Amino acid sequence: MKALAAACLVVLCTAKPAPDFAEALRAYADGRYDAAWSGFAALLEGAGEHASRELRIDAALAALRLGRTADADAALLPLLAADPSPELAFVAGLAALQRAERAAAAAALADAEPLAWTTAQSGAADSVRWFATADTRRGGWPMALRNAERAARRLAEFATQRDQHQQRREAAPEPPPPPPAGRGDEATPAVPELPGSALGEADLQRLLRLLQQREVQKQQQRQASRRAEAVPGEQDW
């Protein structure tokens, strides 16, 4: 990405960019990606459908640096409808791979559906295709080829992770059924759920009273049960 960004900078500087554009380019070159994206985004909004190819590519690069994949896709979309250049295909490959990695992270969550892996695999496959397109540049593009191979590896890894995720879901035990309602449960006061922060004095006293009340009721229930089961003539302890 740095090499491609440097190439874009050379092209734009020879074209004598406007001051705002040059400031955004300097911010990107200095690693101030927030400032670079803010500058490029403002220029994109002002130019509308007339935004230049260079502006869209550099804005997409800045967005990808910040993990703003959707913004990068939006900047590139008008260009991708036409026959993309190798440089444009390379940036599209970066965006597709970042989108795939984000989808894979979401799909790996415990409550994710296996179908969520489809998005990750689709993004990785798009990335391979875009990087392969970039490698058609005259004389080849080793960096594009390396990225195509990396995206292909991730595509295979996503398939493996999807299968492992599904196996873990199938092997997980079913949650136990709720316990049946016991005798006298309706009269037992519920202990309130503890808040995330420390209890105040009033809350603590209220909780202690409820616990004491519950313990007294349990003792009364046990005594009543023993009296009911006692043999006549024996002492009730």
Contacts in CASP RR format, 6 or more apart in sequence:
PFRMAT RR
TARGET T0000
AUTHOR 0000-0000-0000
METHOD contacts of the structure
MODEL  1
MKALAAACLVVLCTAKPAPDFAEALRAYADGRYDAAWSGFAALLEGAGEH
ASRELRIDAALAALRLGRTADADAALLPLLAADPSPELAFVAGLAALQRA
ERAAAAAALADAEPLAWTTAQSGAADSVRWFATADTRRGGWPMALRNAER
AARRLAEFATQRDQHQQRREAAPEPPPPPPAGRGDEATPAVPELPGSALG
EADLQRLLRLLQQREVQKQQQRQASRRAEAVPGEQDW
1 61 0 8 1.000
1 64 0 8 1.000
1 65 0 8 1.000
1 94 0 8 1.000
3 143 0 8 1.000
4 61 0 8 1.000
4 87 0 8 1.000
4 90 0 8 1.000
4 91 0 8 1.000
5 28 0 8 1.000
5 29 0 8 1.000
5 58 0 8 1.000
5 61 0 8 1.000
7 87 0 8 1.000
8 54 0 8 1.000
8 57 0 8 1.000
8 58 0 8 1.000
8 61 0 8 1.000
8 87 0 8 1.000
9 25 0 8 1.000
9 28 0 8 1.000
9 29 0 8 1.000
11 54 0 8 1.000
12 21 0 8 1.000
12 25 0 8 1.000
12 54 0 8 1.000
12 58 0 8 1.000
13 22 0 8 1.000
13 25 0 8 1.000
15 54 0 8 1.000
17 25 0 8 1.000
20 39 0 8 1.000
20 42 0 8 1.000
20 43 0 8 1.000
21 43 0 8 1.000
21 55 0 8 1.000
23 39 0 8 1.000
24 35 0 8 1.000
24 36 0 8 1.000
24 38 0 8 1.000
24 39 0 8 1.000
24 40 0 8 1.000
24 43 0 8 1.000
24 58 0 8 1.000
24 62 0 8 1.000
25 36 0 8 1.000
25 58 0 8 1.000
27 33 0 8 1.000
27 35 0 8 1.000
27 36 0 8 1.000
27 39 0 8 1.000
28 36 0 8 1.000
28 58 0 8 1.000
28 61 0 8 1.000
28 62 0 8 1.000
28 65 0 8 1.000
31 65 0 8 1.000
33 62 0 8 1.000
33 65 0 8 1.000
33 66 0 8 1.000
34 66 0 8 1.000
36 58 0 8 1.000
36 62 0 8 1.000
36 65 0 8 1.000
37 59 0 8 1.000
37 62 0 8 1.000
37 63 0 8 1.000
37 65 0 8 1.000
37 66 0 8 1.000
37 68 0 8 1.000
37 71 0 8 1.000
40 55 0 8 1.000
40 58 0 8 1.000
40 59 0 8 1.000
40 62 0 8 1.000
40 75 0 8 1.000
41 59 0 8 1.000
41 71 0 8 1.000
43 51 0 8 1.000
43 55 0 8 1.000
43 59 0 8 1.000
44 51 0 8 1.000
44 55 0 8 1.000
44 56 0 8 1.000
44 59 0 8 1.000
44 75 0 8 1.000
47 55 0 8 1.000
49 78 0 8 1.000
51 78 0 8 1.000
53 79 0 8 1.000
53 88 0 8 1.000
56 75 0 8 1.000
56 76 0 8 1.000
56 78 0 8 1.000
56 79 0 8 1.000
57 75 0 8 1.000
57 76 0 8 1.000
57 79 0 8 1.000
57 87 0 8 1.000
57 88 0 8 1.000
57 91 0 8 1.000
59 71 0 8 1.000
59 72 0 8 1.000
59 75 0 8 1.000
60 71 0 8 1.000
60 72 0 8 1.000
60 73 0 8 1.000
60 75 0 8 1.000
60 76 0 8 1.000
60 91 0 8 1.000
60 95 0 8 1.000
61 72 0 8 1.000
61 91 0 8 1.000
61 94 0 8 1.000
63 69 0 8 1.000
63 71 0 8 1.000
63 72 0 8 1.000
63 75 0 8 1.000
64 72 0 8 1.000
64 91 0 8 1.000
64 94 0 8 1.000
64 95 0 8 1.000
64 98 0 8 1.000
67 98 0 8 1.000
69 95 0 8 1.000
69 98 0 8 1.000
69 99 0 8 1.000
69 102 0 8 1.000
72 91 0 8 1.000
72 94 0 8 1.000
72 95 0 8 1.000
72 98 0 8 1.000
73 95 0 8 1.000
73 99 0 8 1.000
76 88 0 8 1.000
76 91 0 8 1.000
76 92 0 8 1.000
76 95 0 8 1.000
79 88 0 8 1.000
80 88 0 8 1.000
80 92 0 8 1.000
84 92 0 8 1.000
84 133 0 8 1.000
86 133 0 8 1.000
86 134 0 8 1.000
86 135 0 8 1.000
86 136 0 8 1.000
86 137 0 8 1.000
86 141 0 8 1.000
86 144 0 8 1.000
87 134 0 8 1.000
89 130 0 8 1.000
89 131 0 8 1.000
89 133 0 8 1.000
89 134 0 8 1.000
89 144 0 8 1.000
90 130 0 8 1.000
90 131 0 8 1.000
90 134 0 8 1.000
90 141 0 8 1.000
90 143 0 8 1.000
90 144 0 8 1.000
90 147 0 8 1.000
92 126 0 8 1.000
92 130 0 8 1.000
93 126 0 8 1.000
93 127 0 8 1.000
93 130 0 8 1.000
93 131 0 8 1.000
93 134 0 8 1.000
93 147 0 8 1.000
93 151 0 8 1.000
94 127 0 8 1.000
94 147 0 8 1.000
96 123 0 8 1.000
96 124 0 8 1.000
96 126 0 8 1.000
96 127 0 8 1.000
96 130 0 8 1.000
96 151 0 8 1.000
97 123 0 8 1.000
97 124 0 8 1.000
97 127 0 8 1.000
97 147 0 8 1.000
97 150 0 8 1.000
97 151 0 8 1.000
97 154 0 8 1.000
99 123 0 8 1.000
100 119 0 8 1.000
100 120 0 8 1.000
100 121 0 8 1.000
100 122 0 8 1.000
100 123 0 8 1.000
100 124 0 8 1.000
100 126 0 8 1.000
100 127 0 8 1.000
100 151 0 8 1.000
100 154 0 8 1.000
100 155 0 8 1.000
100 158 0 8 1.000
101 120 0 8 1.000
101 154 0 8 1.000
103 116 0 8 1.000
103 117 0 8 1.000
103 119 0 8 1.000
103 120 0 8 1.000
103 123 0 8 1.000
104 117 0 8 1.000
104 120 0 8 1.000
104 154 0 8 1.000
104 158 0 8 1.000
104 161 0 8 1.000
106 112 0 8 1.000
106 116 0 8 1.000
107 114 0 8 1.000
107 116 0 8 1.000
107 117 0 8 1.000
107 119 0 8 1.000
107 120 0 8 1.000
107 161 0 8 1.000
107 162 0 8 1.000
107 165 0 8 1.000
108 161 0 8 1.000
108 165 0 8 1.000
112 165 0 8 1.000
114 162 0 8 1.000
114 165 0 8 1.000
114 166 0 8 1.000
114 169 0 8 1.000
117 158 0 8 1.000
117 159 0 8 1.000
117 161 0 8 1.000
117 162 0 8 1.000
117 165 0 8 1.000
120 158 0 8 1.000
120 162 0 8 1.000
121 155 0 8 1.000
121 158 0 8 1.000
121 159 0 8 1.000
121 162 0 8 1.000
124 151 0 8 1.000
124 152 0 8 1.000
124 154 0 8 1.000
124 155 0 8 1.000
124 158 0 8 1.000
125 155 0 8 1.000
127 147 0 8 1.000
127 148 0 8 1.000
127 151 0 8 1.000
127 154 0 8 1.000
128 148 0 8 1.000
128 151 0 8 1.000
128 152 0 8 1.000
128 155 0 8 1.000
131 144 0 8 1.000
131 145 0 8 1.000
131 147 0 8 1.000
131 148 0 8 1.000
131 151 0 8 1.000
132 144 0 8 1.000
132 148 0 8 1.000
134 141 0 8 1.000
134 144 0 8 1.000
135 141 0 8 1.000
135 144 0 8 1.000
135 145 0 8 1.000
135 148 0 8 1.000
137 144 0 8 1.000
183 221 0 8 1.000
184 221 0 8 1.000
187 217 0 8 1.000
188 214 0 8 1.000
188 217 0 8 1.000
189 210 0 8 1.000
189 213 0 8 1.000
189 214 0 8 1.000
191 207 0 8 1.000
191 210 0 8 1.000
191 211 0 8 1.000
191 214 0 8 1.000
192 206 0 8 1.000
192 207 0 8 1.000
192 210 0 8 1.000
195 203 0 8 1.000
199 207 0 8 1.000
226 236 0 8 1.000
226 237 0 8 1.000
227 236 0 8 1.000
230 236 0 8 1.000
END
